[in-house]
């Protein structure tokens, strides 16, 4: 779900070409997220998830 949200709002920064990711791809993506959001990466994840769920009336993407 977070991959879809990142692609939707941050497609230029976080490009993911597959539906599933390997452990190595996950580690690379994690580093990009931490670099972008800094110490607030966890808060950003919670905020983006909550916002997207509310936008879609708590239905999954």
N, C-alpha and C positions, 0 to 999 in steps of 0.2 A: 504493500500500500504506500509506503514512503517513496519507493522508486517512482510510482505513478505521480505522486504529488510533486516530487522534485522535477520530473520531466515536464509537468504542466506549468509550474511557476518559474522554474530555473533551467529551462531547456538549453540555454546557451552555456551555462556553467556545468551542468551535470547531464552529460549525454550517455544514455544507456541503450545499447542496440539490441539487447536480448530481453526476453521475459524473465529468465532466471539468470542468476549471476553465480560465478564460482567464488570460492573463498578468497582467491587473490583479487578478483574484481571487487568484492565486498571491501577488502582491506583498502584498496585504492580509493574507492568511493567514500569510505569512512574518513580517510585522510583529507580528501577534498572538502567534505562537509565540515570537518573540524577546522580546516584552514579558512573556510569561508565564514562560518558562524562563530568561530573562536570558542571561548569558554561558555558561550550560550547555546551551543549546538543541541544540547538536550532540551533546553527550553524551546528552541526553534522547532524541534521535532514534535513536541507536545502541542505547541501552538498551531502548526501547520495541520496536524492530524485533526485536532478539535475543530479548526476552521472548516476544513474540507468536509468533515462529518456533518457539521451544522448546515453547510451549504447544500448538502444532498440529503437533508432531513434524516440523518443518521443511517443512511443506506451505504453499503460498500460501493466503491468505485467500480 
